[in-house]
Amino acid sequence: MIYQCSGCSRTTFETACPWCSSSQISTSTELRAQQLTPLDPSFYPDFQYQSKGLIKDFLGKKKEQAQLNDLLNNVLRKYAQLKQPYFTNFIHTTRETTSSNNDVGVPGPRPEGVYTERELFREVLIRKGFDELEGLPSLLDKLLLTTAFNSTYLGFSRELSRHIKASLTETLRSWIDEAGTTFRSDLALFYYYLWENDISYKSVNFNAQANTADATSLISLSAFRSGMSLCESIYFDILVERLGNQLEHFNPNRFITMYLVDAMDGFQFEAFLVEIFQTIGFDVKETKKTADQGADLFVSRFGKNMVIQAKNYTGSVGNAAVQQAISAKAFYGCDEAMVVTNSYYTKSAKELANTAGVRLVDREGLQTYLDDYNQKLIEIFQAESEEEQEEISLR
């Protein structure tokens, strides 16, 4: 099975996150708080028999495990039916994906009760037949986490399917060339995709028992680390080649620097963001300049829609911009919201964005987008140069 760590957001085949557990900065409290979310909810420990001693295991293990299996089958059958639209829609329309201190163990109305969206959602599911949530209220948290992980993997799968080549090295290069350093957190997803889709490479050996045995990895940790080393080598080569191309094809009159961005007015900045996101592979739609409900443009990729608020400032960006993005996300029903600026954010703006799940791109983040944009221009210049050379040779 494959898991996602709540501590570092990386994916792993191990039952304990190898990155967090080996980190010197992690405290014992942080390690205990880490949670691994499986792609398949049947791997939750709630459905596994817990040993109660030799005698009790001998007398009652078979019967209790059978009861757990029945419970599991009922939950998974209902879960499979309701992942669309209930679970998926819930994680995309609310930020209450985990329980709070206000939640109570017993569902239903209570005197002068103030109900969280999670509590109401639990009641929706109970009325849809999830009686198990009355006895296992924490199961809702886990099913929501698994749904979010499934949604992430679905988007990843659509993206990776375009990069499959004849050899492992070619596939990794194509993927890393577009995805960048995300390979460091998503390599387990990469291997899982190969296994799930029966894509075979000589250097990759999968354990056939991994999908049924909780403690068995799809590939060994040593093989995984070897794959990570190969990815780092490929990424290093890509960076070297990109710099070489940039030096060879650099044209200062056609490249955008942060100083040129600083000189733009608000409308020019919005128009430039449209060009940036289009160049790096997003579908982009501008909003009307009046009554935009806090939205400057919409971008979409891999089936997810995001609303963007653009702020070309000389000073720090405060809460108002984040609040506009939150309002626009709700008004237009988008999956995500982002604020982009050539400046920086106040502490309160960062805190609000973190609470509301709004992505903030500051001056340093925008520079990364500029680097990607300029790199795409380099590739275009290079392709145009090669076409000209071909035309000359054919004359």
Helices and strands as residue ranges (DSSP letters): E 3-5, E 11-12, H 18-22, H 28-33, E 36-38, G 41-43, G 45-47, H 54-82, I 83-87, H 88-93, H 117-127, H 132-135, H 138-160, G 161-163, H 168-179, G 180-182, H 183-196, H 221-249, H 258-262, H 266-279, E 283-286, E 297-301, E 304-311, H 319-332, E 336-341, H 347-356, E 359-361, H 363-394
